[in-house]
Amino acid sequence: MTIDIETVTAEVQQEAAFLGRIMAALETVIVGQRFLVERILVALLTNGHVLIEGVPGLAKTKVVKGLTKLVDARFQRIQFTPDLLPADLIGTLIYNPRDGLFTTRKGPIFANVVLADEINRAPAKVHSALLEAMEERQVTIGDSSYPLDDLFLVLATQNPIEQEGTYLLPEAQMDRFMLKIVITYPSRDEEREIMRRAGRTGKPAELTPLIHPDDIIRMRALVDTIYLDPKIEKYIIDLVFATRQPADYGFAELARFITYGASPRASINLVLASRAMAFLRGRGYVVPQDVKDIAPEVLRHRIIPSYEADAEGITVDWLINRLLAETEVP
């Protein structure tokens, strides 16, 4: 087994070298946001989808567009609005009166990377159309189904500070997203650099492709071979079950703060995301720190806090940090 792990590690280190090139290229046009880029790459490497929450002006769209250019993928940005229809997203049938036939017009969902901007501004029927495409990896228009590309990533954004005129995603639908990323304001040094760059009138740097979608597909196969020790598996199960049965795992005082714990998708996605984190760090095996680093993004939208938690100011992130700090690490 040691020889196998060493072989996988050597392959991983060779393939994961692209991360440094991507980060260096993005830093020419974007200040900071390394955390966000790394998590998006985790989703790309594991065929997952991402929900990004952050106030306006944090370069969410710019990061996604820049990363898509570097991967040489097809990008579509869809501005979600209250009057958006499912057909605006997936496409529709167009009737041709000359020959009396219907032709299919595919919608913007047929891309490699789809940015669903302010997803909570569209009604539930649009959410359903998008989430069906995410889950089934295909779209039905009329009587025909059309498969989506192997590289298909949905990045949905939502604004946490403005809820008027929005349609919140139900918890069961949010569970379809592999990760929920919360991004915050830049540091003082980053803000200073942003000001300096924005104050220039010259043409910004152009990004050119560094890898191809086929390279991402190949890397996914390598991520699947990364070794996950049974002790790490037990650690993941302990974390997830502690959200469902806190008292059985030494967290009796947290039981009143959790209405529903994480679903089985949490366990599945923690395994996938931990392997991707190990890949990005050049290892052919998962260590507990990989799990701890990605666990907040996997768990935060899958734990439903109680009214008592809201009343006492207990947040989901606080609960997750408590579980991570006190669950026995292998």
C-alpha beads as a LAMMPS data file, in Angstrom:
LAMMPS data file: protein, C-alpha beads

330 atoms
329 bonds

1 atom types
1 bond types

-500.0 500.0 xlo xhi
-500.0 500.0 ylo yhi
-500.0 500.0 zlo zhi

Masses

1 110.0

Atoms # bond

1 1 1 0.000 0.000 0.000
2 1 1 2.879 2.364 0.775
3 1 1 4.241 1.933 -2.734
4 1 1 0.792 2.668 -4.180
5 1 1 0.457 5.825 -2.086
6 1 1 3.909 6.992 -3.131
7 1 1 3.040 6.426 -6.783
8 1 1 -0.239 8.322 -6.464
9 1 1 1.522 11.154 -4.603
10 1 1 4.075 11.492 -7.392
11 1 1 1.306 11.697 -9.992
12 1 1 -0.657 14.154 -7.860
13 1 1 2.326 16.459 -7.397
14 1 1 2.889 16.512 -11.140
15 1 1 -0.757 17.219 -11.989
16 1 1 -1.422 19.671 -9.136
17 1 1 1.338 21.993 -10.321
18 1 1 -1.330 23.785 -12.364
19 1 1 -2.694 25.335 -9.164
20 1 1 0.319 27.603 -8.737
21 1 1 0.073 28.782 -12.338
22 1 1 -3.635 29.518 -11.994
23 1 1 -3.153 31.444 -8.753
24 1 1 -0.291 33.477 -10.242
25 1 1 -2.374 34.316 -13.321
26 1 1 -5.434 35.326 -11.302
27 1 1 -3.346 37.557 -9.047
28 1 1 -2.560 39.709 -12.097
29 1 1 -6.244 40.691 -12.354
30 1 1 -7.703 39.975 -8.894
31 1 1 -6.479 40.863 -5.423
32 1 1 -6.875 38.124 -2.810
33 1 1 -9.711 35.550 -2.946
34 1 1 -7.320 32.575 -2.838
35 1 1 -9.739 30.861 -0.447
36 1 1 -12.602 31.183 -2.944
37 1 1 -10.506 29.998 -5.893
38 1 1 -9.327 26.918 -3.994
39 1 1 -12.889 25.940 -3.079
40 1 1 -14.114 26.392 -6.653
41 1 1 -11.292 24.126 -7.823
42 1 1 -12.420 21.547 -5.248
43 1 1 -15.863 21.597 -6.877
44 1 1 -14.372 21.339 -10.379
45 1 1 -12.290 18.332 -9.348
46 1 1 -15.233 16.534 -7.743
47 1 1 -18.061 17.350 -10.159
48 1 1 -19.898 19.386 -7.525
49 1 1 -21.667 22.742 -7.407
50 1 1 -21.095 25.815 -5.268
51 1 1 -23.268 28.368 -3.487
52 1 1 -21.379 31.603 -2.774
53 1 1 -22.661 34.075 -0.205
54 1 1 -21.157 37.519 0.117
55 1 1 -21.994 41.189 -0.043
56 1 1 -21.725 43.004 -3.403
57 1 1 -18.353 44.153 -4.685
58 1 1 -16.176 41.235 -3.531
59 1 1 -15.197 40.174 -7.090
60 1 1 -17.270 36.977 -7.061
61 1 1 -18.167 37.274 -10.748
62 1 1 -14.654 38.371 -11.684
63 1 1 -13.109 35.335 -9.986
64 1 1 -15.473 32.932 -11.739
65 1 1 -14.977 34.513 -15.179
66 1 1 -11.208 34.619 -14.742
67 1 1 -11.000 30.999 -13.644
68 1 1 -13.204 29.925 -16.546
69 1 1 -10.865 31.643 -19.015
70 1 1 -7.858 29.877 -17.521
71 1 1 -9.596 26.506 -17.872
72 1 1 -10.623 27.359 -21.471
73 1 1 -14.242 26.574 -20.624
74 1 1 -17.500 28.023 -21.927
75 1 1 -18.983 30.503 -19.473
76 1 1 -22.522 31.821 -19.085
77 1 1 -23.716 34.363 -16.550
78 1 1 -27.451 34.397 -15.830
79 1 1 -28.919 37.276 -13.832
80 1 1 -31.741 35.779 -11.793
81 1 1 -34.801 38.062 -11.533
82 1 1 -38.397 37.613 -10.299
83 1 1 -39.718 37.418 -13.873
84 1 1 -37.211 34.780 -15.043
85 1 1 -38.826 31.670 -16.564
86 1 1 -37.468 28.100 -16.729
87 1 1 -37.345 28.426 -20.540
88 1 1 -34.995 31.412 -20.166
89 1 1 -32.613 29.041 -18.439
90 1 1 -32.859 25.677 -20.177
91 1 1 -34.227 26.684 -23.588
92 1 1 -37.472 26.059 -25.454
93 1 1 -39.083 24.825 -28.677
94 1 1 -39.518 27.369 -31.479
95 1 1 -42.297 26.825 -34.009
96 1 1 -41.407 27.424 -37.661
97 1 1 -44.620 28.242 -39.617
98 1 1 -42.945 27.581 -42.979
99 1 1 -42.509 23.852 -42.489
100 1 1 -44.767 23.411 -39.464
101 1 1 -41.964 21.964 -37.351
102 1 1 -40.547 22.805 -33.948
103 1 1 -36.827 23.403 -33.519
104 1 1 -34.949 23.350 -30.231
105 1 1 -33.267 26.499 -28.980
106 1 1 -30.940 25.608 -26.143
107 1 1 -30.642 27.978 -23.224
108 1 1 -27.592 29.330 -21.377
109 1 1 -27.518 26.283 -19.088
110 1 1 -25.605 24.526 -21.902
111 1 1 -22.175 25.747 -20.834
112 1 1 -19.271 24.413 -18.805
113 1 1 -19.510 26.998 -16.033
114 1 1 -22.832 28.680 -15.245
115 1 1 -22.921 31.641 -12.870
116 1 1 -26.413 31.932 -11.392
117 1 1 -26.176 35.479 -10.077
118 1 1 -28.445 36.263 -7.110
119 1 1 -30.198 32.911 -7.340
120 1 1 -32.598 33.828 -4.534
121 1 1 -34.241 36.516 -6.701
122 1 1 -35.900 33.964 -9.009
123 1 1 -39.075 32.012 -8.144
124 1 1 -39.186 28.349 -7.135
125 1 1 -39.990 27.013 -10.620
126 1 1 -36.686 28.429 -11.915
127 1 1 -34.831 26.949 -8.953
128 1 1 -36.360 23.573 -9.769
129 1 1 -35.241 23.744 -13.397
130 1 1 -31.688 24.648 -12.381
131 1 1 -31.433 22.064 -9.617
132 1 1 -32.776 19.345 -11.905
133 1 1 -29.978 20.091 -14.357
134 1 1 -27.468 20.021 -11.498
135 1 1 -28.680 16.667 -10.219
136 1 1 -29.509 14.817 -13.440
137 1 1 -26.784 16.381 -15.613
138 1 1 -29.309 16.682 -18.404
139 1 1 -32.089 19.008 -19.549
140 1 1 -35.472 18.070 -20.996
141 1 1 -36.943 20.357 -23.666
142 1 1 -40.240 19.145 -25.042
143 1 1 -40.054 15.377 -25.444
144 1 1 -36.268 15.187 -25.771
145 1 1 -33.512 15.094 -23.159
146 1 1 -30.133 16.670 -23.806
147 1 1 -27.061 15.698 -21.780
148 1 1 -24.855 18.433 -20.371
149 1 1 -21.084 18.443 -20.789
150 1 1 -18.897 16.322 -18.527
151 1 1 -17.465 19.554 -17.171
152 1 1 -20.574 21.268 -15.838
153 1 1 -20.345 23.522 -12.808
154 1 1 -23.034 25.780 -11.341
155 1 1 -21.855 28.632 -9.146
156 1 1 -24.812 30.372 -7.544
157 1 1 -24.460 33.623 -5.622
158 1 1 -26.743 35.200 -3.074
159 1 1 -26.655 38.475 -1.192
160 1 1 -26.957 38.001 2.604
161 1 1 -27.976 41.572 3.413
162 1 1 -30.938 42.202 1.108
163 1 1 -33.926 39.875 1.437
164 1 1 -36.733 42.041 0.036
165 1 1 -38.161 40.542 -3.139
166 1 1 -36.237 37.287 -2.794
167 1 1 -37.244 33.622 -2.789
168 1 1 -35.072 31.717 -0.346
169 1 1 -33.869 28.305 -1.424
170 1 1 -35.503 25.539 0.636
171 1 1 -33.087 23.536 2.769
172 1 1 -33.724 20.389 0.709
173 1 1 -32.679 22.215 -2.459
174 1 1 -29.637 23.831 -0.854
175 1 1 -28.486 20.299 -0.019
176 1 1 -27.827 19.777 -3.750
177 1 1 -24.913 22.208 -3.570
178 1 1 -21.694 20.506 -2.609
179 1 1 -20.230 23.604 -0.935
180 1 1 -21.519 26.820 0.532
181 1 1 -18.764 29.428 0.625
182 1 1 -19.069 32.577 2.703
183 1 1 -16.638 35.310 1.660
184 1 1 -15.880 38.438 3.610
185 1 1 -14.272 41.835 3.083
186 1 1 -10.593 42.066 2.018
187 1 1 -7.829 42.929 4.463
188 1 1 -6.411 46.467 4.710
189 1 1 -3.413 45.595 2.517
190 1 1 -5.641 43.944 -0.071
191 1 1 -8.002 46.929 -0.052
192 1 1 -5.061 49.271 -0.622
193 1 1 -3.912 47.216 -3.613
194 1 1 -7.471 47.153 -4.991
195 1 1 -7.611 50.960 -4.774
196 1 1 -4.294 51.327 -6.560
197 1 1 -5.289 49.015 -9.398
198 1 1 -8.743 50.549 -9.809
199 1 1 -7.191 54.007 -10.009
200 1 1 -5.308 53.162 -13.194
201 1 1 -6.817 53.835 -16.591
202 1 1 -4.632 51.399 -18.518
203 1 1 -5.958 48.210 -20.058
204 1 1 -6.146 45.351 -17.505
205 1 1 -4.131 42.194 -18.020
206 1 1 -5.644 39.555 -20.301
207 1 1 -5.955 35.964 -19.134
208 1 1 -5.107 33.141 -21.524
209 1 1 -6.006 29.445 -21.104
210 1 1 -3.587 27.358 -19.052
211 1 1 -5.439 24.047 -19.024
212 1 1 -8.349 22.457 -20.892
213 1 1 -11.629 20.922 -19.644
214 1 1 -10.269 17.516 -20.661
215 1 1 -7.418 18.076 -18.184
216 1 1 -9.955 18.590 -15.381
217 1 1 -11.726 15.347 -16.332
218 1 1 -8.384 13.508 -16.262
219 1 1 -7.540 14.982 -12.857
220 1 1 -10.898 13.826 -11.475
221 1 1 -9.900 10.230 -12.161
222 1 1 -6.659 10.802 -10.238
223 1 1 -8.514 12.405 -7.313
224 1 1 -10.599 9.224 -7.026
225 1 1 -7.418 7.194 -6.406
226 1 1 -6.269 9.300 -3.431
227 1 1 -6.059 7.097 -0.352
228 1 1 -8.605 7.573 2.426
229 1 1 -7.723 5.660 5.587
230 1 1 -10.564 3.905 7.481
231 1 1 -9.705 6.092 10.496
232 1 1 -10.421 9.191 8.390
233 1 1 -13.676 7.608 7.239
234 1 1 -14.654 7.074 10.886
235 1 1 -13.749 10.701 11.649
236 1 1 -16.029 11.933 8.856
237 1 1 -18.895 9.732 10.042
238 1 1 -18.403 10.934 13.626
239 1 1 -18.626 14.572 12.504
240 1 1 -21.774 14.040 10.456
241 1 1 -23.540 11.886 13.064
242 1 1 -22.662 14.395 15.782
243 1 1 -24.865 16.895 13.918
244 1 1 -27.781 14.428 14.045
245 1 1 -27.299 12.848 17.468
246 1 1 -25.180 15.313 19.470
247 1 1 -25.805 13.610 22.812
248 1 1 -24.420 10.275 21.573
249 1 1 -21.125 11.943 20.617
250 1 1 -20.480 13.987 23.749
251 1 1 -22.341 17.155 22.687
252 1 1 -25.534 16.839 24.739
253 1 1 -25.670 20.588 25.364
254 1 1 -25.822 21.249 21.593
255 1 1 -28.897 19.092 20.967
256 1 1 -31.296 21.956 21.695
257 1 1 -29.588 24.131 19.092
258 1 1 -29.958 21.724 16.145
259 1 1 -33.335 20.940 14.559
260 1 1 -31.979 18.756 11.748
261 1 1 -28.470 17.475 11.193
262 1 1 -26.525 16.960 7.985
263 1 1 -27.833 14.564 5.341
264 1 1 -25.920 11.575 3.875
265 1 1 -24.808 13.925 1.082
266 1 1 -22.611 15.570 3.715
267 1 1 -20.673 12.341 4.277
268 1 1 -20.324 11.723 0.543
269 1 1 -19.191 15.268 -0.190
270 1 1 -16.782 15.381 2.754
271 1 1 -15.007 12.354 1.304
272 1 1 -14.894 13.842 -2.200
273 1 1 -13.872 17.324 -1.056
274 1 1 -11.207 16.010 1.326
275 1 1 -9.635 14.034 -1.497
276 1 1 -9.660 17.164 -3.676
277 1 1 -8.020 19.183 -0.884
278 1 1 -5.293 16.545 -0.608
279 1 1 -4.825 16.731 -4.394
280 1 1 -4.460 20.516 -4.373
281 1 1 -1.866 20.165 -1.611
282 1 1 0.152 17.625 -3.577
283 1 1 -0.608 14.508 -1.538
284 1 1 -1.842 11.077 -2.550
285 1 1 -3.553 10.551 0.800
286 1 1 -6.039 12.442 2.997
287 1 1 -5.063 13.767 6.435
288 1 1 -7.497 15.016 9.132
289 1 1 -6.598 18.639 8.389
290 1 1 -8.019 18.255 4.876
291 1 1 -11.353 17.261 6.409
292 1 1 -11.267 20.064 8.988
293 1 1 -10.441 22.726 6.384
294 1 1 -13.304 21.874 4.028
295 1 1 -15.913 20.733 6.592
296 1 1 -17.452 24.211 7.189
297 1 1 -18.217 24.631 3.469
298 1 1 -19.741 21.136 3.260
299 1 1 -21.784 21.309 6.474
300 1 1 -22.971 24.906 6.940
301 1 1 -25.987 24.668 4.598
302 1 1 -26.937 21.173 5.764
303 1 1 -27.450 21.884 9.466
304 1 1 -30.740 23.545 10.398
305 1 1 -30.458 25.459 13.683
306 1 1 -33.354 25.630 16.105
307 1 1 -35.348 28.697 17.102
308 1 1 -33.550 28.513 20.431
309 1 1 -30.201 28.818 18.644
310 1 1 -31.460 31.891 16.783
311 1 1 -32.726 33.416 20.003
312 1 1 -29.376 32.951 21.721
313 1 1 -27.297 34.105 18.745
314 1 1 -25.838 30.642 18.077
315 1 1 -24.818 30.363 14.418
316 1 1 -24.291 27.273 12.301
317 1 1 -20.614 28.152 11.909
318 1 1 -20.255 28.297 15.699
319 1 1 -21.775 24.814 15.976
320 1 1 -19.461 23.448 13.278
321 1 1 -16.382 24.968 14.912
322 1 1 -17.394 23.407 18.218
323 1 1 -17.776 19.971 16.618
324 1 1 -14.439 20.284 14.820
325 1 1 -12.645 21.444 17.961
326 1 1 -13.912 18.646 20.218
327 1 1 -14.461 15.606 17.988
328 1 1 -11.631 13.122 18.431
329 1 1 -9.138 13.380 15.584
330 1 1 -7.410 10.191 14.344

Bonds

1 1 1 2
2 1 2 3
3 1 3 4
4 1 4 5
5 1 5 6
6 1 6 7
7 1 7 8
8 1 8 9
9 1 9 10
10 1 10 11
11 1 11 12
12 1 12 13
13 1 13 14
14 1 14 15
15 1 15 16
16 1 16 17
17 1 17 18
18 1 18 19
19 1 19 20
20 1 20 21
21 1 21 22
22 1 22 23
23 1 23 24
24 1 24 25
25 1 25 26
26 1 26 27
27 1 27 28
28 1 28 29
29 1 29 30
30 1 30 31
31 1 31 32
32 1 32 33
33 1 33 34
34 1 34 35
35 1 35 36
36 1 36 37
37 1 37 38
38 1 38 39
39 1 39 40
40 1 40 41
41 1 41 42
42 1 42 43
43 1 43 44
44 1 44 45
45 1 45 46
46 1 46 47
47 1 47 48
48 1 48 49
49 1 49 50
50 1 50 51
51 1 51 52
52 1 52 53
53 1 53 54
54 1 54 55
55 1 55 56
56 1 56 57
57 1 57 58
58 1 58 59
59 1 59 60
60 1 60 61
61 1 61 62
62 1 62 63
63 1 63 64
64 1 64 65
65 1 65 66
66 1 66 67
67 1 67 68
68 1 68 69
69 1 69 70
70 1 70 71
71 1 71 72
72 1 72 73
73 1 73 74
74 1 74 75
75 1 75 76
76 1 76 77
77 1 77 78
78 1 78 79
79 1 79 80
80 1 80 81
81 1 81 82
82 1 82 83
83 1 83 84
84 1 84 85
85 1 85 86
86 1 86 87
87 1 87 88
88 1 88 89
89 1 89 90
90 1 90 91
91 1 91 92
92 1 92 93
93 1 93 94
94 1 94 95
95 1 95 96
96 1 96 97
97 1 97 98
98 1 98 99
99 1 99 100
100 1 100 101
101 1 101 102
102 1 102 103
103 1 103 104
104 1 104 105
105 1 105 106
106 1 106 107
107 1 107 108
108 1 108 109
109 1 109 110
110 1 110 111
111 1 111 112
112 1 112 113
113 1 113 114
114 1 114 115
115 1 115 116
116 1 116 117
117 1 117 118
118 1 118 119
119 1 119 120
120 1 120 121
121 1 121 122
122 1 122 123
123 1 123 124
124 1 124 125
125 1 125 126
126 1 126 127
127 1 127 128
128 1 128 129
129 1 129 130
130 1 130 131
131 1 131 132
132 1 132 133
133 1 133 134
134 1 134 135
135 1 135 136
136 1 136 137
137 1 137 138
138 1 138 139
139 1 139 140
140 1 140 141
141 1 141 142
142 1 142 143
143 1 143 144
144 1 144 145
145 1 145 146
146 1 146 147
147 1 147 148
148 1 148 149
149 1 149 150
150 1 150 151
151 1 151 152
152 1 152 153
153 1 153 154
154 1 154 155
155 1 155 156
156 1 156 157
157 1 157 158
158 1 158 159
159 1 159 160
160 1 160 161
161 1 161 162
162 1 162 163
163 1 163 164
164 1 164 165
165 1 165 166
166 1 166 167
167 1 167 168
168 1 168 169
169 1 169 170
170 1 170 171
171 1 171 172
172 1 172 173
173 1 173 174
174 1 174 175
175 1 175 176
176 1 176 177
177 1 177 178
178 1 178 179
179 1 179 180
180 1 180 181
181 1 181 182
182 1 182 183
183 1 183 184
184 1 184 185
185 1 185 186
186 1 186 187
187 1 187 188
188 1 188 189
189 1 189 190
190 1 190 191
191 1 191 192
192 1 192 193
193 1 193 194
194 1 194 195
195 1 195 196
196 1 196 197
197 1 197 198
198 1 198 199
199 1 199 200
200 1 200 201
201 1 201 202
202 1 202 203
203 1 203 204
204 1 204 205
205 1 205 206
206 1 206 207
207 1 207 208
208 1 208 209
209 1 209 210
210 1 210 211
211 1 211 212
212 1 212 213
213 1 213 214
214 1 214 215
215 1 215 216
216 1 216 217
217 1 217 218
218 1 218 219
219 1 219 220
220 1 220 221
221 1 221 222
222 1 222 223
223 1 223 224
224 1 224 225
225 1 225 226
226 1 226 227
227 1 227 228
228 1 228 229
229 1 229 230
230 1 230 231
231 1 231 232
232 1 232 233
233 1 233 234
234 1 234 235
235 1 235 236
236 1 236 237
237 1 237 238
238 1 238 239
239 1 239 240
240 1 240 241
241 1 241 242
242 1 242 243
243 1 243 244
244 1 244 245
245 1 245 246
246 1 246 247
247 1 247 248
248 1 248 249
249 1 249 250
250 1 250 251
251 1 251 252
252 1 252 253
253 1 253 254
254 1 254 255
255 1 255 256
256 1 256 257
257 1 257 258
258 1 258 259
259 1 259 260
260 1 260 261
261 1 261 262
262 1 262 263
263 1 263 264
264 1 264 265
265 1 265 266
266 1 266 267
267 1 267 268
268 1 268 269
269 1 269 270
270 1 270 271
271 1 271 272
272 1 272 273
273 1 273 274
274 1 274 275
275 1 275 276
276 1 276 277
277 1 277 278
278 1 278 279
279 1 279 280
280 1 280 281
281 1 281 282
282 1 282 283
283 1 283 284
284 1 284 285
285 1 285 286
286 1 286 287
287 1 287 288
288 1 288 289
289 1 289 290
290 1 290 291
291 1 291 292
292 1 292 293
293 1 293 294
294 1 294 295
295 1 295 296
296 1 296 297
297 1 297 298
298 1 298 299
299 1 299 300
300 1 300 301
301 1 301 302
302 1 302 303
303 1 303 304
304 1 304 305
305 1 305 306
306 1 306 307
307 1 307 308
308 1 308 309
309 1 309 310
310 1 310 311
311 1 311 312
312 1 312 313
313 1 313 314
314 1 314 315
315 1 315 316
316 1 316 317
317 1 317 318
318 1 318 319
319 1 319 320
320 1 320 321
321 1 321 322
322 1 322 323
323 1 323 324
324 1 324 325
325 1 325 326
326 1 326 327
327 1 327 328
328 1 328 329
329 1 329 330
